[in-house]
Amino acid sequence: MADFITSLTLADAIGSFGALVVVAAYFATQMRMMNSDDLAFPILNLAGSILIAYSLLENFKLASMLIETFWILISLIGIVQFFRLRRTR
């Protein structure tokens, strides 16, 4: 275990933190602490996905980069949608 921890890079730490951010956002919606319609939800997903994607630049995996790219795009759409709906109200 010690060898594993010492082998972690900064990119690994950044990606792991990003994963925690995404999971925390999902957990918060499941526990009704956050609504998926809140602006915080897509922003947290965007931030977490960017951090994960950054880590994938060092340890590239095509499937993981594809899902993070889509997660980023969907989060951006959610942010735009939030402001579009807010403007029409």
mmCIF file as gemmi writes it, N, C-alpha and C atoms, coordinates in Angstrom:
data_model
loop_
_atom_site.group_PDB
_atom_site.id
_atom_site.type_symbol
_atom_site.label_atom_id
_atom_site.label_alt_id
_atom_site.label_comp_id
_atom_site.label_asym_id
_atom_site.label_entity_id
_atom_site.label_seq_id
_atom_site.pdbx_PDB_ins_code
_atom_site.Cartn_x
_atom_site.Cartn_y
_atom_site.Cartn_z
_atom_site.occupancy
_atom_site.B_iso_or_equiv
_atom_site.pdbx_formal_charge
_atom_site.auth_seq_id
_atom_site.auth_asym_id
_atom_site.pdbx_PDB_model_num
ATOM 1 N N . MET Axp A 1 ? 0.822 -1.197 0 1 0 ? 1 A 1
ATOM 2 C CA . MET Axp A 1 ? 0 0 0 1 0 ? 1 A 1
ATOM 3 C C . MET Axp A 1 ? 0.861 1.255 0 1 0 ? 1 A 1
ATOM 4 N N . ALA Axp A 2 ? 1.949 1.23 0.759 1 0 ? 2 A 1
ATOM 5 C CA . ALA Axp A 2 ? 2.836 2.391 0.823 1 0 ? 2 A 1
ATOM 6 C C . ALA Axp A 2 ? 3.453 2.661 -0.542 1 0 ? 2 A 1
ATOM 7 N N . ASP Axp A 3 ? 3.813 1.596 -1.269 1 0 ? 3 A 1
ATOM 8 C CA . ASP Axp A 3 ? 4.375 1.773 -2.605 1 0 ? 3 A 1
ATOM 9 C C . ASP Axp A 3 ? 3.367 2.426 -3.543 1 0 ? 3 A 1
ATOM 10 N N . PHE Axp A 4 ? 2.11 2.034 -3.407 1 0 ? 4 A 1
ATOM 11 C CA . PHE Axp A 4 ? 1.062 2.615 -4.24 1 0 ? 4 A 1
ATOM 12 C C . PHE Axp A 4 ? 0.925 4.105 -3.965 1 0 ? 4 A 1
ATOM 13 N N . ILE Axp A 5 ? 0.891 4.475 -2.713 1 0 ? 5 A 1
ATOM 14 C CA . ILE Axp A 5 ? 0.713 5.881 -2.34 1 0 ? 5 A 1
ATOM 15 C C . ILE Axp A 5 ? 1.896 6.721 -2.806 1 0 ? 5 A 1
ATOM 16 N N . THR Axp A 6 ? 3.101 6.202 -2.662 1 0 ? 6 A 1
ATOM 17 C CA . THR Axp A 6 ? 4.271 6.972 -3.089 1 0 ? 6 A 1
ATOM 18 C C . THR Axp A 6 ? 4.381 7.064 -4.608 1 0 ? 6 A 1
ATOM 19 N N . SER Axp A 7 ? 3.702 6.176 -5.331 1 0 ? 7 A 1
ATOM 20 C CA . SER Axp A 7 ? 3.761 6.219 -6.793 1 0 ? 7 A 1
ATOM 21 C C . SER Axp A 7 ? 2.74 7.189 -7.393 1 0 ? 7 A 1
ATOM 22 N N . LEU Axp A 8 ? 1.838 7.717 -6.585 1 0 ? 8 A 1
ATOM 23 C CA . LEU Axp A 8 ? 0.826 8.644 -7.092 1 0 ? 8 A 1
ATOM 24 C C . LEU Axp A 8 ? 1.473 9.952 -7.528 1 0 ? 8 A 1
ATOM 25 N N . THR Axp A 9 ? 0.987 10.47 -8.647 1 0 ? 9 A 1
ATOM 26 C CA . THR Axp A 9 ? 1.495 11.734 -9.17 1 0 ? 9 A 1
ATOM 27 C C . THR Axp A 9 ? 0.526 12.859 -8.816 1 0 ? 9 A 1
ATOM 28 N N . LEU Axp A 10 ? 0.936 14.074 -9.121 1 0 ? 10 A 1
ATOM 29 C CA . LEU Axp A 10 ? 0.055 15.219 -8.919 1 0 ? 10 A 1
ATOM 30 C C . LEU Axp A 10 ? -1.209 15.069 -9.775 1 0 ? 10 A 1
ATOM 31 N N . ALA Axp A 11 ? -1.052 14.579 -11.004 1 0 ? 11 A 1
ATOM 32 C CA . ALA Axp A 11 ? -2.214 14.369 -11.876 1 0 ? 11 A 1
ATOM 33 C C . ALA Axp A 11 ? -3.178 13.347 -11.267 1 0 ? 11 A 1
ATOM 34 N N . ASP Axp A 12 ? -2.626 12.307 -10.627 1 0 ? 12 A 1
ATOM 35 C CA . ASP Axp A 12 ? -3.486 11.322 -9.951 1 0 ? 12 A 1
ATOM 36 C C . ASP Axp A 12 ? -4.28 11.98 -8.827 1 0 ? 12 A 1
ATOM 37 N N . ALA Axp A 13 ? -3.616 12.826 -8.059 1 0 ? 13 A 1
ATOM 38 C CA . ALA Axp A 13 ? -4.28 13.508 -6.946 1 0 ? 13 A 1
ATOM 39 C C . ALA Axp A 13 ? -5.367 14.45 -7.46 1 0 ? 13 A 1
ATOM 40 N N . ILE Axp A 14 ? -5.064 15.18 -8.523 1 0 ? 14 A 1
ATOM 41 C CA . ILE Axp A 14 ? -6.04 16.108 -9.104 1 0 ? 14 A 1
ATOM 42 C C . ILE Axp A 14 ? -7.249 15.342 -9.642 1 0 ? 14 A 1
ATOM 43 N N . GLY Axp A 15 ? -7.011 14.253 -10.358 1 0 ? 15 A 1
ATOM 44 C CA . GLY Axp A 15 ? -8.108 13.441 -10.889 1 0 ? 15 A 1
ATOM 45 C C . GLY Axp A 15 ? -8.939 12.806 -9.794 1 0 ? 15 A 1
ATOM 46 N N . SER Axp A 16 ? -8.279 12.354 -8.738 1 0 ? 16 A 1
ATOM 47 C CA . SER Axp A 16 ? -9.001 11.756 -7.61 1 0 ? 16 A 1
ATOM 48 C C . SER Axp A 16 ? -9.878 12.79 -6.921 1 0 ? 16 A 1
ATOM 49 N N . PHE Axp A 17 ? -9.366 14.009 -6.759 1 0 ? 17 A 1
ATOM 50 C CA . PHE Axp A 17 ? -10.166 15.077 -6.169 1 0 ? 17 A 1
ATOM 51 C C . PHE Axp A 17 ? -11.365 15.385 -7.072 1 0 ? 17 A 1
ATOM 52 N N . GLY Axp A 18 ? -11.139 15.389 -8.392 1 0 ? 18 A 1
ATOM 53 C CA . GLY Axp A 18 ? -12.242 15.608 -9.334 1 0 ? 18 A 1
ATOM 54 C C . GLY Axp A 18 ? -13.32 14.552 -9.206 1 0 ? 18 A 1
ATOM 55 N N . ALA Axp A 19 ? -12.896 13.301 -9.057 1 0 ? 19 A 1
ATOM 56 C CA . ALA Axp A 19 ? -13.867 12.211 -8.878 1 0 ? 19 A 1
ATOM 57 C C . ALA Axp A 19 ? -14.673 12.425 -7.598 1 0 ? 19 A 1
ATOM 58 N N . LEU Axp A 20 ? -14.014 12.852 -6.539 1 0 ? 20 A 1
ATOM 59 C CA . LEU Axp A 20 ? -14.723 13.127 -5.283 1 0 ? 20 A 1
ATOM 60 C C . LEU Axp A 20 ? -15.737 14.254 -5.452 1 0 ? 20 A 1
ATOM 61 N N . VAL Axp A 21 ? -15.395 15.267 -6.232 1 0 ? 21 A 1
ATOM 62 C CA . VAL Axp A 21 ? -16.309 16.388 -6.469 1 0 ? 21 A 1
ATOM 63 C C . VAL Axp A 21 ? -17.561 15.897 -7.206 1 0 ? 21 A 1
ATOM 64 N N . VAL Axp A 22 ? -17.364 15.106 -8.257 1 0 ? 22 A 1
ATOM 65 C CA . VAL Axp A 22 ? -18.505 14.581 -9.032 1 0 ? 22 A 1
ATOM 66 C C . VAL Axp A 22 ? -19.386 13.691 -8.158 1 0 ? 22 A 1
ATOM 67 N N . VAL Axp A 23 ? -18.776 12.809 -7.397 1 0 ? 23 A 1
ATOM 68 C CA . VAL Axp A 23 ? -19.534 11.905 -6.53 1 0 ? 23 A 1
ATOM 69 C C . VAL Axp A 23 ? -20.253 12.689 -5.431 1 0 ? 23 A 1
ATOM 70 N N . ALA Axp A 24 ? -19.602 13.704 -4.888 1 0 ? 24 A 1
ATOM 71 C CA . ALA Axp A 24 ? -20.234 14.522 -3.846 1 0 ? 24 A 1
ATOM 72 C C . ALA Axp A 24 ? -21.465 15.242 -4.389 1 0 ? 24 A 1
ATOM 73 N N . ALA Axp A 25 ? -21.379 15.748 -5.62 1 0 ? 25 A 1
ATOM 74 C CA . ALA Axp A 25 ? -22.53 16.419 -6.23 1 0 ? 25 A 1
ATOM 75 C C . ALA Axp A 25 ? -23.686 15.435 -6.417 1 0 ? 25 A 1
ATOM 76 N N . TYR Axp A 26 ? -23.368 14.245 -6.892 1 0 ? 26 A 1
ATOM 77 C CA . TYR Axp A 26 ? -24.41 13.233 -7.084 1 0 ? 26 A 1
ATOM 78 C C . TYR Axp A 26 ? -25.003 12.812 -5.733 1 0 ? 26 A 1
ATOM 79 N N . PHE Axp A 27 ? -24.147 12.601 -4.753 1 0 ? 27 A 1
ATOM 80 C CA . PHE Axp A 27 ? -24.61 12.231 -3.407 1 0 ? 27 A 1
ATOM 81 C C . PHE Axp A 27 ? -25.531 13.316 -2.842 1 0 ? 27 A 1
ATOM 82 N N . ALA Axp A 28 ? -25.127 14.575 -3.014 1 0 ? 28 A 1
ATOM 83 C CA . ALA Axp A 28 ? -25.928 15.686 -2.49 1 0 ? 28 A 1
ATOM 84 C C . ALA Axp A 28 ? -27.312 15.727 -3.132 1 0 ? 28 A 1
ATOM 85 N N . THR Axp A 29 ? -27.408 15.392 -4.408 1 0 ? 29 A 1
ATOM 86 C CA . THR Axp A 29 ? -28.734 15.37 -5.034 1 0 ? 29 A 1
ATOM 87 C C . THR Axp A 29 ? -29.556 14.194 -4.527 1 0 ? 29 A 1
ATOM 88 N N . GLN Axp A 30 ? -28.922 13.059 -4.296 1 0 ? 30 A 1
ATOM 89 C CA . GLN Axp A 30 ? -29.642 11.882 -3.801 1 0 ? 30 A 1
ATOM 90 C C . GLN Axp A 30 ? -30.139 12.086 -2.37 1 0 ? 30 A 1
ATOM 91 N N . MET Axp A 31 ? -29.392 12.84 -1.585 1 0 ? 31 A 1
ATOM 92 C CA . MET Axp A 31 ? -29.77 13.107 -0.197 1 0 ? 31 A 1
ATOM 93 C C . MET Axp A 31 ? -30.672 14.338 -0.071 1 0 ? 31 A 1
ATOM 94 N N . ARG Axp A 32 ? -31.057 14.895 -1.221 1 0 ? 32 A 1
ATOM 95 C CA . ARG Axp A 32 ? -31.927 16.076 -1.275 1 0 ? 32 A 1
ATOM 96 C C . ARG Axp A 32 ? -31.289 17.297 -0.61 1 0 ? 32 A 1
ATOM 97 N N . MET Axp A 33 ? -29.957 17.319 -0.585 1 0 ? 33 A 1
ATOM 98 C CA . MET Axp A 33 ? -29.229 18.483 -0.07 1 0 ? 33 A 1
ATOM 99 C C . MET Axp A 33 ? -29.007 19.499 -1.194 1 0 ? 33 A 1
ATOM 100 N N . MET Axp A 34 ? -29.145 19.036 -2.427 1 0 ? 34 A 1
ATOM 101 C CA . MET Axp A 34 ? -28.991 19.884 -3.606 1 0 ? 34 A 1
ATOM 102 C C . MET Axp A 34 ? -29.983 19.392 -4.65 1 0 ? 34 A 1
ATOM 103 N N . ASN Axp A 35 ? -30.523 20.321 -5.403 1 0 ? 35 A 1
ATOM 104 C CA . ASN Axp A 35 ? -31.446 19.983 -6.477 1 0 ? 35 A 1
ATOM 105 C C . ASN Axp A 35 ? -30.661 19.973 -7.785 1 0 ? 35 A 1
ATOM 106 N N . SER Axp A 36 ? -30.95 19.042 -8.657 1 0 ? 36 A 1
ATOM 107 C CA . SER Axp A 36 ? -30.232 18.991 -9.93 1 0 ? 36 A 1
ATOM 108 C C . SER Axp A 36 ? -30.543 20.211 -10.808 1 0 ? 36 A 1
ATOM 109 N N . ASP Axp A 37 ? -31.578 20.966 -10.459 1 0 ? 37 A 1
ATOM 110 C CA . ASP Axp A 37 ? -31.89 22.212 -11.169 1 0 ? 37 A 1
ATOM 111 C C . ASP Axp A 37 ? -31.06 23.389 -10.67 1 0 ? 37 A 1
ATOM 112 N N . ASP Axp A 38 ? -30.377 23.229 -9.537 1 0 ? 38 A 1
ATOM 113 C CA . ASP Axp A 38 ? -29.536 24.294 -9.001 1 0 ? 38 A 1
ATOM 114 C C . ASP Axp A 38 ? -28.309 24.482 -9.888 1 0 ? 38 A 1
ATOM 115 N N . LEU Axp A 39 ? -27.823 25.696 -9.97 1 0 ? 39 A 1
ATOM 116 C CA . LEU Axp A 39 ? -26.631 25.994 -10.758 1 0 ? 39 A 1
ATOM 117 C C . LEU Axp A 39 ? -25.408 25.253 -10.209 1 0 ? 39 A 1
ATOM 118 N N . ALA Axp A 40 ? -25.378 25.008 -8.905 1 0 ? 40 A 1
ATOM 119 C CA . ALA Axp A 40 ? -24.227 24.343 -8.29 1 0 ? 40 A 1
ATOM 120 C C . ALA Axp A 40 ? -24.004 22.943 -8.857 1 0 ? 40 A 1
ATOM 121 N N . PHE Axp A 41 ? -25.068 22.256 -9.226 1 0 ? 41 A 1
ATOM 122 C CA . PHE Axp A 41 ? -24.935 20.877 -9.708 1 0 ? 41 A 1
ATOM 123 C C . PHE Axp A 41 ? -24.122 20.78 -10.998 1 0 ? 41 A 1
ATOM 124 N N . PRO Axp A 42 ? -24.482 21.504 -12.067 1 0 ? 42 A 1
ATOM 125 C CA . PRO Axp A 42 ? -23.655 21.39 -13.269 1 0 ? 42 A 1
ATOM 126 C C . PRO Axp A 42 ? -22.265 22.009 -13.097 1 0 ? 42 A 1
ATOM 127 N N . ILE Axp A 43 ? -22.143 23.012 -12.24 1 0 ? 43 A 1
ATOM 128 C CA . ILE Axp A 43 ? -20.821 23.606 -12.016 1 0 ? 43 A 1
ATOM 129 C C . ILE Axp A 43 ? -19.903 22.608 -11.317 1 0 ? 43 A 1
ATOM 130 N N . LEU Axp A 44 ? -20.413 21.923 -10.3 1 0 ? 44 A 1
ATOM 131 C CA . LEU Axp A 44 ? -19.594 20.912 -9.627 1 0 ? 44 A 1
ATOM 132 C C . LEU Axp A 44 ? -19.242 19.769 -10.575 1 0 ? 44 A 1
ATOM 133 N N . ASN Axp A 45 ? -20.2 19.348 -11.388 1 0 ? 45 A 1
ATOM 134 C CA . ASN Axp A 45 ? -19.914 18.299 -12.363 1 0 ? 45 A 1
ATOM 135 C C . ASN Axp A 45 ? -18.886 18.754 -13.388 1 0 ? 45 A 1
ATOM 136 N N . LEU Axp A 46 ? -18.989 19.992 -13.832 1 0 ? 46 A 1
ATOM 137 C CA . LEU Axp A 46 ? -18.025 20.537 -14.777 1 0 ? 46 A 1
ATOM 138 C C . LEU Axp A 46 ? -16.631 20.59 -14.163 1 0 ? 46 A 1
ATOM 139 N N . ALA Axp A 47 ? -16.543 21.124 -12.954 1 0 ? 47 A 1
ATOM 140 C CA . ALA Axp A 47 ? -15.242 21.233 -12.29 1 0 ? 47 A 1
ATOM 141 C C . ALA Axp A 47 ? -14.617 19.857 -12.065 1 0 ? 47 A 1
ATOM 142 N N . GLY Axp A 48 ? -15.402 18.938 -11.555 1 0 ? 48 A 1
ATOM 143 C CA . GLY Axp A 48 ? -14.886 17.593 -11.312 1 0 ? 48 A 1
ATOM 144 C C . GLY Axp A 48 ? -14.439 16.911 -12.585 1 0 ? 48 A 1
ATOM 145 N N . SER Axp A 49 ? -15.221 17.05 -13.643 1 0 ? 49 A 1
ATOM 146 C CA . SER Axp A 49 ? -14.877 16.417 -14.913 1 0 ? 49 A 1
ATOM 147 C C . SER Axp A 49 ? -13.632 17.019 -15.544 1 0 ? 49 A 1
ATOM 148 N N . ILE Axp A 50 ? -13.468 18.324 -15.402 1 0 ? 50 A 1
ATOM 149 C CA . ILE Axp A 50 ? -12.25 18.966 -15.917 1 0 ? 50 A 1
ATOM 150 C C . ILE Axp A 50 ? -11.031 18.442 -15.165 1 0 ? 50 A 1
ATOM 151 N N . LEU Axp A 51 ? -11.153 18.298 -13.86 1 0 ? 51 A 1
ATOM 152 C CA . LEU Axp A 51 ? -10.032 17.774 -13.077 1 0 ? 51 A 1
ATOM 153 C C . LEU Axp A 51 ? -9.706 16.329 -13.465 1 0 ? 51 A 1
ATOM 154 N N . ILE Axp A 52 ? -10.733 15.531 -13.677 1 0 ? 52 A 1
ATOM 155 C CA . ILE Axp A 52 ? -10.51 14.142 -14.111 1 0 ? 52 A 1
ATOM 156 C C . ILE Axp A 52 ? -9.866 14.126 -15.499 1 0 ? 52 A 1
ATOM 157 N N . ALA Axp A 53 ? -10.376 14.945 -16.403 1 0 ? 53 A 1
ATOM 158 C CA . ALA Axp A 53 ? -9.819 14.998 -17.758 1 0 ? 53 A 1
ATOM 159 C C . ALA Axp A 53 ? -8.353 15.433 -17.722 1 0 ? 53 A 1
ATOM 160 N N . TYR Axp A 54 ? -8.035 16.374 -16.832 1 0 ? 54 A 1
ATOM 161 C CA . TYR Axp A 54 ? -6.639 16.794 -16.684 1 0 ? 54 A 1
ATOM 162 C C . TYR Axp A 54 ? -5.761 15.599 -16.308 1 0 ? 54 A 1
ATOM 163 N N . SER Axp A 55 ? -6.228 14.801 -15.378 1 0 ? 55 A 1
ATOM 164 C CA . SER Axp A 55 ? -5.436 13.644 -14.954 1 0 ? 55 A 1
ATOM 165 C C . SER Axp A 55 ? -5.288 12.637 -16.093 1 0 ? 55 A 1
ATOM 166 N N . LEU Axp A 56 ? -6.281 12.592 -16.979 1 0 ? 56 A 1
ATOM 167 C CA . LEU Axp A 56 ? -6.212 11.664 -18.108 1 0 ? 56 A 1
ATOM 168 C C . LEU Axp A 56 ? -5.195 12.099 -19.155 1 0 ? 56 A 1
ATOM 169 N N . LEU Axp A 57 ? -4.784 13.354 -19.121 1 0 ? 57 A 1
ATOM 170 C CA . LEU Axp A 57 ? -3.749 13.797 -20.05 1 0 ? 57 A 1
ATOM 171 C C . LEU Axp A 57 ? -2.423 13.108 -19.742 1 0 ? 57 A 1
ATOM 172 N N . GLU Axp A 58 ? -2.204 12.781 -18.474 1 0 ? 58 A 1
ATOM 173 C CA . GLU Axp A 58 ? -0.988 12.068 -18.084 1 0 ? 58 A 1
ATOM 174 C C . GLU Axp A 58 ? -1.147 10.559 -18.254 1 0 ? 58 A 1
ATOM 175 N N . ASN Axp A 59 ? -2.307 10.046 -17.905 1 0 ? 59 A 1
ATOM 176 C CA . ASN Axp A 59 ? -2.588 8.606 -17.981 1 0 ? 59 A 1
ATOM 177 C C . ASN Axp A 59 ? -3.767 8.389 -18.919 1 0 ? 59 A 1
ATOM 178 N N . PHE Axp A 60 ? -3.548 8.591 -20.211 1 0 ? 60 A 1
ATOM 179 C CA . PHE Axp A 60 ? -4.643 8.605 -21.18 1 0 ? 60 A 1
ATOM 180 C C . PHE Axp A 60 ? -5.323 7.245 -21.315 1 0 ? 60 A 1
ATOM 181 N N . LYS Axp A 61 ? -6.637 7.283 -21.239 1 0 ? 61 A 1
ATOM 182 C CA . LYS Axp A 61 ? -7.513 6.149 -21.509 1 0 ? 61 A 1
ATOM 183 C C . LYS Axp A 61 ? -8.65 6.7 -22.368 1 0 ? 61 A 1
ATOM 184 N N . LEU Axp A 62 ? -8.777 6.196 -23.577 1 0 ? 62 A 1
ATOM 185 C CA . LEU Axp A 62 ? -9.748 6.736 -24.525 1 0 ? 62 A 1
ATOM 186 C C . LEU Axp A 62 ? -11.17 6.714 -23.979 1 0 ? 62 A 1
ATOM 187 N N . ALA Axp A 63 ? -11.61 5.592 -23.441 1 0 ? 63 A 1
ATOM 188 C CA . ALA Axp A 63 ? -12.99 5.483 -22.951 1 0 ? 63 A 1
ATOM 189 C C . ALA Axp A 63 ? -13.248 6.489 -21.827 1 0 ? 63 A 1
ATOM 190 N N . SER Axp A 64 ? -12.3 6.63 -20.932 1 0 ? 64 A 1
ATOM 191 C CA . SER Axp A 64 ? -12.469 7.579 -19.826 1 0 ? 64 A 1
ATOM 192 C C . SER Axp A 64 ? -12.494 9.016 -20.34 1 0 ? 64 A 1
ATOM 193 N N . MET Axp A 65 ? -11.623 9.332 -21.307 1 0 ? 65 A 1
ATOM 194 C CA . MET Axp A 65 ? -11.62 10.686 -21.861 1 0 ? 65 A 1
ATOM 195 C C . MET Axp A 65 ? -12.918 10.974 -22.601 1 0 ? 65 A 1
ATOM 196 N N . LEU Axp A 66 ? -13.467 9.983 -23.281 1 0 ? 66 A 1
ATOM 197 C CA . LEU Axp A 66 ? -14.748 10.178 -23.972 1 0 ? 66 A 1
ATOM 198 C C . LEU Axp A 66 ? -15.86 10.503 -22.982 1 0 ? 66 A 1
ATOM 199 N N . ILE Axp A 67 ? -15.948 9.739 -21.906 1 0 ? 67 A 1
ATOM 200 C CA . ILE Axp A 67 ? -17.028 9.993 -20.954 1 0 ? 67 A 1
ATOM 201 C C . ILE Axp A 67 ? -16.843 11.35 -20.271 1 0 ? 67 A 1
ATOM 202 N N . GLU Axp A 68 ? -15.61 11.725 -19.978 1 0 ? 68 A 1
ATOM 203 C CA . GLU Axp A 68 ? -15.375 13.035 -19.346 1 0 ? 68 A 1
ATOM 204 C C . GLU Axp A 68 ? -15.678 14.169 -20.322 1 0 ? 68 A 1
ATOM 205 N N . THR Axp A 69 ? -15.368 13.974 -21.597 1 0 ? 69 A 1
ATOM 206 C CA . THR Axp A 69 ? -15.687 14.991 -22.605 1 0 ? 69 A 1
ATOM 207 C C . THR Axp A 69 ? -17.2 15.189 -22.683 1 0 ? 69 A 1
ATOM 208 N N . PHE Axp A 70 ? -17.952 14.097 -22.722 1 0 ? 70 A 1
ATOM 209 C CA . PHE Axp A 70 ? -19.405 14.217 -22.743 1 0 ? 70 A 1
ATOM 210 C C . PHE Axp A 70 ? -19.933 14.819 -21.444 1 0 ? 70 A 1
ATOM 211 N N . TRP Axp A 71 ? -19.342 14.458 -20.31 1 0 ? 71 A 1
ATOM 212 C CA . TRP Axp A 71 ? -19.77 14.998 -19.013 1 0 ? 71 A 1
ATOM 213 C C . TRP Axp A 71 ? -19.55 16.511 -18.989 1 0 ? 71 A 1
ATOM 214 N N . ILE Axp A 72 ? -18.414 16.951 -19.534 1 0 ? 72 A 1
ATOM 215 C CA . ILE Axp A 72 ? -18.122 18.389 -19.61 1 0 ? 72 A 1
ATOM 216 C C . ILE Axp A 72 ? -19.148 19.085 -20.5 1 0 ? 72 A 1
ATOM 217 N N . LEU Axp A 73 ? -19.409 18.52 -21.674 1 0 ? 73 A 1
ATOM 218 C CA . LEU Axp A 73 ? -20.378 19.13 -22.594 1 0 ? 73 A 1
ATOM 219 C C . LEU Axp A 73 ? -21.78 19.184 -21.987 1 0 ? 73 A 1
ATOM 220 N N . ILE Axp A 74 ? -22.195 18.108 -21.358 1 0 ? 74 A 1
ATOM 221 C CA . ILE Axp A 74 ? -23.524 18.079 -20.729 1 0 ? 74 A 1
ATOM 222 C C . ILE Axp A 74 ? -23.601 19.096 -19.592 1 0 ? 74 A 1
ATOM 223 N N . SER Axp A 75 ? -22.54 19.229 -18.826 1 0 ? 75 A 1
ATOM 224 C CA . SER Axp A 75 ? -22.51 20.211 -17.74 1 0 ? 75 A 1
ATOM 225 C C . SER Axp A 75 ? -22.593 21.629 -18.289 1 0 ? 75 A 1
ATOM 226 N N . LEU Axp A 76 ? -21.876 21.895 -19.381 1 0 ? 76 A 1
ATOM 227 C CA . LEU Axp A 76 ? -21.952 23.223 -20.005 1 0 ? 76 A 1
ATOM 228 C C . LEU Axp A 76 ? -23.355 23.502 -20.519 1 0 ? 76 A 1
ATOM 229 N N . ILE Axp A 77 ? -23.989 22.498 -21.107 1 0 ? 77 A 1
ATOM 230 C CA . ILE Axp A 77 ? -25.379 22.657 -21.563 1 0 ? 77 A 1
ATOM 231 C C . ILE Axp A 77 ? -26.281 22.956 -20.371 1 0 ? 77 A 1
ATOM 232 N N . GLY Axp A 78 ? -26.062 22.27 -19.256 1 0 ? 78 A 1
ATOM 233 C CA . GLY Axp A 78 ? -26.858 22.521 -18.055 1 0 ? 78 A 1
ATOM 234 C C . GLY Axp A 78 ? -26.688 23.935 -17.525 1 0 ? 78 A 1
ATOM 235 N N . ILE Axp A 79 ? -25.469 24.456 -17.587 1 0 ? 79 A 1
ATOM 236 C CA . ILE Axp A 79 ? -25.21 25.83 -17.13 1 0 ? 79 A 1
ATOM 237 C C . ILE Axp A 79 ? -25.907 26.831 -18.047 1 0 ? 79 A 1
ATOM 238 N N . VAL Axp A 80 ? -25.782 26.625 -19.348 1 0 ? 80 A 1
ATOM 239 C CA . VAL Axp A 80 ? -26.447 27.507 -20.315 1 0 ? 80 A 1
ATOM 240 C C . VAL Axp A 80 ? -27.959 27.44 -20.123 1 0 ? 80 A 1
ATOM 241 N N . GLN Axp A 81 ? -28.475 26.246 -19.942 1 0 ? 81 A 1
ATOM 242 C CA . GLN Axp A 81 ? -29.918 26.07 -19.736 1 0 ? 81 A 1
ATOM 243 C C . GLN Axp A 81 ? -30.391 26.792 -18.476 1 0 ? 81 A 1
ATOM 244 N N . PHE Axp A 82 ? -29.591 26.727 -17.413 1 0 ? 82 A 1
ATOM 245 C CA . PHE Axp A 82 ? -29.948 27.408 -16.17 1 0 ? 82 A 1
ATOM 246 C C . PHE Axp A 82 ? -30.139 28.9 -16.426 1 0 ? 82 A 1
ATOM 247 N N . PHE Axp A 83 ? -29.175 29.522 -17.114 1 0 ? 83 A 1
ATOM 248 C CA . PHE Axp A 83 ? -29.27 30.964 -17.356 1 0 ? 83 A 1
ATOM 249 C C . PHE Axp A 83 ? -30.35 31.298 -18.373 1 0 ? 83 A 1
ATOM 250 N N . ARG Axp A 84 ? -30.597 30.418 -19.332 1 0 ? 84 A 1
ATOM 251 C CA . ARG Axp A 84 ? -31.657 30.643 -20.306 1 0 ? 84 A 1
ATOM 252 C C . ARG Axp A 84 ? -33.019 30.626 -19.615 1 0 ? 84 A 1
ATOM 253 N N . LEU Axp A 85 ? -33.249 29.649 -18.746 1 0 ? 85 A 1
ATOM 254 C CA . LEU Axp A 85 ? -34.517 29.569 -18.026 1 0 ? 85 A 1
ATOM 255 C C . LEU Axp A 85 ? -34.671 30.712 -17.037 1 0 ? 85 A 1
ATOM 256 N N . ARG Axp A 86 ? -33.587 31.109 -16.422 1 0 ? 86 A 1
ATOM 257 C CA . ARG Axp A 86 ? -33.621 32.219 -15.467 1 0 ? 86 A 1
ATOM 258 C C . ARG Axp A 86 ? -33.99 33.53 -16.158 1 0 ? 86 A 1
ATOM 259 N N . ARG Axp A 87 ? -33.484 33.717 -17.372 1 0 ? 87 A 1
ATOM 260 C CA . ARG Axp A 87 ? -33.749 34.944 -18.126 1 0 ? 87 A 1
ATOM 261 C C . ARG Axp A 87 ? -35.21 35.029 -18.567 1 0 ? 87 A 1
ATOM 262 N N . THR Axp A 88 ? -35.83 33.87 -18.859 1 0 ? 88 A 1
ATOM 263 C CA . THR Axp A 88 ? -37.214 33.879 -19.332 1 0 ? 88 A 1
ATOM 264 C C . THR Axp A 88 ? -38.221 34.044 -18.19 1 0 ? 88 A 1
ATOM 265 N N . ARG Axp A 89 ? -37.783 33.863 -16.957 1 0 ? 89 A 1
ATOM 266 C CA . ARG Axp A 89 ? -38.722 33.976 -15.816 1 0 ? 89 A 1
ATOM 267 C C . ARG Axp A 89 ? -38.94 35.382 -15.407 1 0 ? 89 A 1
